[in-house]
Amino acid sequence: MFARRPVRARHGSAAAVALAVSLALCAGAAPAAVRDDGDGAARPVDIGGGRRVLLDCRGSGSPTVVLVSGARGASDEWTHIADAARPQADPKPDPSAVLPEVARFTRVCAYDRPGTTRLDGTPNRSTPVTQPTTAAAGVRDLRAVLAAAGEHPPYVLVGASWGAMTASLFARTEPARTAGLVTVDGASPFLEDTLTPAQWSAWMDKIRAMDTGKGLETPDYPAAVRELRAAPALPRGLPAVVLTSDHPWDLSVGGGSTWPAWLAAQRRLAEDLRARHVTDTDSGHGIAVEQPRLVARTIRDVVEQTRAGQER
């Protein structure tokens, strides 16, 4: 996956390099109800420095849910679903997808990170930046785009695959602005420990090979691991959920299956975040497109916990 590929290639059970690449990447006062921009009103937001980031916000209410896609994945990962009856077909836009479903009960935003591409292979309209990128760079951009767009905290951060690294680091470093956290088969900093040294080294080689100098998103996974390990712990009592795939898939690196290491890293991630761990997902890596109702229901549970806490 050196350019954006359909989800069937990125998330299917025979993922190999495409999946490995995707995974590499891996409290303020409640405001009054905010505007509803309508269905699919994505707009470029000026974040300074001559840069723009495409932002798609819908719905109204608090807290605002912020969706962070997987590696090289644009915001349409949250507006499309896979067809279970035709697993080889491209995902299609659907009102039951995560973003439109969440917009029914609160404000929700998704954005196109620099270097990501749409599901149809077209580039997004966000200004390119130098690659590789890190979780900390993702947090800086996310903070800037939310502020520039006038989207108010508190936020529930939802990160898929590589996006979980940014979502988790945001929650750890912006506790006053964070109301909850959900990881969707999120990349875990503990993979460095659970993979064998040969698997880790081979995976890092594949990630580095992604950087072709054409501005496509290339994650600096080791840097992101260091950033998360240096960050404060998630605040106690913060609602958090870790969703983990239960249909085996493999990174295909370093010899031997990586599936046990992935599951072990997910367990350690849930323990580290003091999160509810959901392992019965009936899904491969692409939980958001394969089981969008589960993801939306999980987000709703976290939103309702946050609202209950604000009423006390």
C-alpha positions as CSV (number, residue, x, y, z in Angstrom):
1,M,0.0,0.0,0.0
2,F,2.2,2.8,-1.2
3,A,-0.8,4.7,-2.4
4,R,-4.2,4.5,-0.8
5,R,-5.8,1.1,-1.6
6,P,-9.3,-0.1,-1.1
7,V,-10.2,-1.4,2.3
8,R,-10.5,-4.9,1.0
9,A,-6.7,-4.8,0.4
10,R,-5.9,-2.9,3.6
11,H,-8.0,-4.8,6.0
12,G,-8.7,-8.2,4.6
13,S,-7.5,-11.4,6.2
14,A,-4.7,-11.8,3.5
15,A,-3.4,-8.3,4.1
16,A,0.4,-8.9,4.0
17,V,2.4,-5.7,3.3
18,A,-0.7,-3.4,2.9
19,L,-1.9,-4.4,6.3
20,A,1.5,-4.1,7.9
21,V,1.9,-0.6,6.6
22,S,-1.5,0.4,7.8
23,L,-0.8,-0.9,11.3
24,A,2.6,0.7,11.5
25,L,0.8,3.6,11.7
26,C,-1.0,3.1,14.4
27,A,-11.7,18.1,30.7
28,G,-13.1,21.3,29.7
29,A,-16.6,22.6,30.5
30,A,-19.4,21.3,28.2
31,P,-20.4,23.9,25.6
32,A,-24.0,24.5,24.5
33,A,-25.2,22.6,21.5
34,V,-23.2,23.6,18.5
35,R,-24.0,24.0,14.8
36,D,-24.9,21.2,12.5
37,D,-23.1,21.6,9.2
38,G,-25.3,19.0,7.5
39,D,-24.5,15.8,5.7
40,G,-20.9,15.6,4.4
41,A,-20.1,19.3,4.7
42,A,-16.3,18.7,4.6
43,R,-14.4,22.0,4.4
44,P,-10.7,23.0,4.4
45,V,-9.6,24.7,7.6
46,D,-6.6,27.1,7.7
47,I,-4.3,26.0,10.6
48,G,-1.6,28.6,9.9
49,G,1.8,28.3,8.3
50,G,0.2,28.2,4.8
51,R,-1.4,24.8,5.6
52,R,-5.0,23.6,5.3
53,V,-6.6,20.5,6.7
54,L,-9.9,19.1,5.4
55,L,-12.4,18.6,8.2
56,D,-15.8,16.9,8.1
57,C,-18.0,17.8,11.1
58,R,-21.7,16.8,11.6
59,G,-24.3,16.7,14.3
60,S,-24.7,18.7,17.4
61,G,-24.1,18.2,21.2
62,S,-21.4,17.5,23.6
63,P,-18.9,15.9,24.0
64,T,-17.5,16.1,20.4
65,V,-16.3,12.8,19.0
66,V,-13.1,13.1,17.0
67,L,-12.4,10.2,14.6
68,V,-8.7,9.5,13.7
69,S,-8.2,7.2,10.7
70,G,-5.6,4.5,10.1
71,A,-2.3,5.0,8.2
72,R,-2.8,6.9,4.9
73,G,-6.6,6.7,5.6
74,A,-8.7,9.8,4.9
75,S,-11.9,10.7,6.7
76,D,-14.0,8.6,4.4
77,E,-12.9,5.5,6.4
78,W,-15.7,6.6,8.8
79,T,-18.4,7.2,6.1
80,H,-18.1,3.9,4.2
81,I,-18.9,0.3,5.1
82,A,-17.8,-3.0,3.7
83,D,-20.3,-5.5,2.2
84,A,-20.2,-8.7,4.2
85,A,-21.8,-10.6,1.3
86,R,-19.2,-9.3,-1.2
87,P,-15.9,-9.0,0.8
88,Q,-13.9,-8.2,-2.4
89,A,-16.1,-5.2,-3.2
90,D,-15.0,-1.7,-2.5
91,P,-16.6,-0.1,0.6
92,K,-19.5,2.1,-0.1
93,P,-20.9,5.3,1.6
94,D,-23.7,4.3,3.9
95,P,-25.9,6.1,6.6
96,S,-25.1,3.3,9.0
97,A,-21.3,4.0,8.8
98,V,-19.6,5.3,12.0
99,L,-19.6,9.1,11.3
100,P,-23.2,9.5,10.2
101,E,-24.4,7.1,12.9
102,V,-22.5,9.1,15.7
103,A,-23.9,12.3,14.3
104,R,-27.3,11.2,15.3
105,F,-26.5,11.6,19.0
106,T,-23.6,14.1,19.3
107,R,-21.2,16.3,17.4
108,V,-18.6,14.3,15.4
109,C,-15.6,15.3,13.3
110,A,-13.2,13.4,11.0
111,Y,-10.3,14.9,9.1
112,D,-7.8,14.2,6.3
113,R,-4.3,14.0,7.6
114,P,-1.5,15.2,5.3
115,G,-0.4,12.4,2.9
116,T,-3.6,10.4,3.2
117,T,-5.8,9.4,0.2
118,R,-9.5,8.7,-0.3
119,L,-10.9,5.3,-0.7
120,D,-11.2,5.8,-4.4
121,G,-7.5,6.5,-4.6
122,T,-7.7,10.3,-5.1
123,P,-5.6,12.5,-2.9
124,N,-7.2,14.6,-0.2
125,R,-7.2,18.4,-0.1
126,S,-5.0,18.8,3.0
127,T,-1.7,20.5,2.5
128,P,1.2,18.0,2.3
129,V,4.0,18.0,4.9
130,T,7.4,16.4,5.1
131,Q,7.4,12.7,6.0
132,P,7.8,10.6,8.1
133,T,5.4,11.7,10.8
134,T,4.9,10.9,14.4
135,A,2.1,10.7,16.9
136,A,3.2,14.0,18.5
137,A,3.0,15.7,15.1
138,G,-0.5,14.2,14.7
139,V,-1.5,15.7,18.1
140,R,-0.2,19.1,17.1
141,D,-2.2,19.1,13.9
142,L,-5.3,17.8,15.5
143,R,-5.2,20.5,18.2
144,A,-4.7,23.1,15.6
145,V,-7.5,22.1,13.3
146,L,-10.0,21.7,16.1
147,A,-9.1,25.2,17.4
148,A,-9.2,26.8,14.0
149,A,-12.5,25.3,13.2
150,G,-14.1,26.4,16.5
151,E,-14.8,22.9,17.7
152,H,-15.0,23.0,21.5
153,P,-13.9,20.4,24.0
154,P,-14.4,18.1,25.7
155,Y,-13.5,15.5,23.1
156,V,-14.0,11.7,22.9
157,L,-11.0,10.5,20.8
158,V,-11.5,7.5,18.6
159,G,-8.4,6.1,16.8
160,A,-8.2,3.2,14.3
161,S,-4.9,1.4,13.7
162,W,-2.1,4.0,13.5
163,G,-4.7,6.7,14.4
164,A,-4.9,5.2,17.9
165,M,-1.3,6.4,18.5
166,T,-2.4,10.0,17.9
167,A,-5.7,9.6,19.8
168,S,-4.0,8.0,22.8
169,L,-1.2,10.6,23.0
170,F,-3.8,13.4,22.7
171,A,-5.8,11.9,25.6
172,R,-2.6,11.6,27.7
173,T,-1.3,15.1,27.0
174,E,-4.6,17.0,26.9
175,P,-6.5,15.6,29.9
176,A,-8.5,18.8,30.5
177,R,-9.9,18.6,26.9
178,T,-10.5,14.8,26.8
179,A,-13.7,13.1,27.9
180,G,-13.0,9.6,26.7
181,L,-10.9,7.3,24.4
182,V,-11.8,4.5,22.1
183,T,-9.2,2.5,20.1
184,V,-10.4,0.5,17.1
185,D,-7.9,-2.4,16.7
186,G,-5.4,0.4,17.4
187,A,-1.7,0.1,17.0
188,S,-0.2,-0.5,20.4
189,P,3.2,0.8,21.7
190,F,3.6,-2.7,23.3
191,L,4.1,-4.4,19.9
192,E,7.8,-3.6,20.2
193,D,7.8,-6.0,23.2
194,T,5.4,-8.7,21.9
195,L,6.8,-9.2,18.4
196,T,10.1,-11.1,18.1
197,P,13.2,-8.9,17.4
198,A,13.2,-10.3,13.8
199,Q,9.6,-9.4,13.3
200,W,9.9,-5.9,14.7
201,S,13.0,-5.3,12.6
202,A,11.3,-6.5,9.4
203,W,8.2,-4.5,10.1
204,M,10.3,-1.3,10.6
205,D,12.0,-2.0,7.3
206,K,8.6,-2.2,5.5
207,I,7.5,1.0,7.1
208,R,10.7,2.9,6.1
209,A,10.3,1.7,2.6
210,M,6.9,3.5,2.4
211,D,8.7,6.9,2.3
212,T,9.1,7.4,-1.5
213,G,9.6,11.2,-1.2
214,K,6.2,11.9,-2.7
215,G,4.5,13.2,0.5
216,L,2.5,10.1,1.2
217,E,2.0,9.5,5.0
218,T,4.8,7.5,6.5
219,P,4.6,6.8,10.2
220,D,7.7,6.9,12.4
221,Y,6.5,4.1,14.6
222,P,9.6,4.0,16.9
223,A,9.3,7.7,17.6
224,A,5.6,7.3,18.4
225,V,6.4,4.5,20.8
226,R,8.9,6.7,22.6
227,E,6.4,9.6,22.7
228,L,3.7,7.5,24.3
229,R,6.0,5.9,26.8
230,A,7.2,9.4,27.9
231,A,3.6,10.8,28.2
232,P,1.6,10.9,31.4
233,A,-0.8,8.1,32.2
234,L,-4.4,8.4,31.1
235,P,-6.3,10.1,33.9
236,R,-8.0,7.6,36.3
237,G,-11.7,7.3,35.7
238,L,-11.6,8.5,32.1
239,P,-13.9,6.3,30.1
240,A,-11.8,4.2,27.7
241,V,-12.5,1.1,25.5
242,V,-10.2,-1.0,23.5
243,L,-11.8,-2.8,20.5
244,T,-9.8,-5.8,19.2
245,S,-10.2,-7.8,16.1
246,D,-11.0,-11.5,16.5
247,H,-10.6,-12.7,12.9
248,P,-6.9,-13.6,12.7
249,W,-4.7,-11.6,10.3
250,D,-1.0,-11.4,10.0
251,L,1.7,-8.7,9.4
252,S,3.7,-11.3,7.4
253,V,7.1,-10.1,8.7
254,G,10.0,-11.9,10.2
255,G,8.8,-15.5,10.0
256,G,6.0,-17.0,12.1
257,S,2.6,-15.6,12.8
258,T,2.3,-12.2,14.3
259,W,-1.3,-12.7,15.4
260,P,-0.5,-13.8,19.0
261,A,1.8,-10.8,19.4
262,W,-1.0,-8.5,18.2
263,L,-3.4,-9.9,20.7
264,A,-0.9,-9.7,23.5
265,A,-0.2,-6.1,22.7
266,Q,-3.9,-5.3,22.7
267,R,-4.3,-6.9,26.2
268,R,-1.4,-4.8,27.5
269,L,-2.8,-1.7,25.8
270,A,-6.2,-2.2,27.6
271,E,-4.4,-2.7,30.9
272,D,-2.3,0.4,30.4
273,L,-5.3,2.5,29.6
274,R,-7.4,0.9,32.3
275,A,-9.9,0.3,29.5
276,R,-12.8,-2.0,29.0
277,H,-11.5,-4.6,26.5
278,V,-13.9,-5.8,23.9
279,T,-12.6,-8.9,22.0
280,D,-15.9,-10.3,20.6
281,T,-16.0,-8.0,17.5
282,D,-16.6,-10.6,14.7
283,S,-14.2,-8.6,12.6
284,G,-10.8,-8.4,11.0
285,H,-8.5,-5.4,11.4
286,G,-11.0,-3.0,9.7
287,I,-13.6,-3.0,12.5
288,A,-14.9,0.5,11.6
289,V,-16.0,-0.6,8.1
290,E,-16.8,-4.2,8.9
291,Q,-18.7,-3.6,12.1
292,P,-19.7,0.1,12.1
293,R,-22.7,-0.4,14.4
294,L,-20.4,-1.9,17.1
295,V,-18.0,1.0,16.9
296,A,-20.9,3.6,17.0
297,R,-22.5,1.8,19.9
298,T,-19.2,1.7,21.8
299,I,-18.7,5.4,21.2
300,R,-22.2,6.1,22.4
301,D,-21.5,4.2,25.6
302,V,-18.5,6.5,26.2
303,V,-20.5,9.6,25.4
304,E,-23.2,8.6,27.8
305,Q,-20.7,8.0,30.5
306,T,-19.3,11.4,30.0
307,R,-22.7,13.1,30.1
308,A,-23.6,11.2,33.2
309,G,-20.4,12.4,34.9
310,Q,-21.1,16.0,33.9
311,E,-24.6,15.9,35.5
312,R,-23.2,14.9,38.9
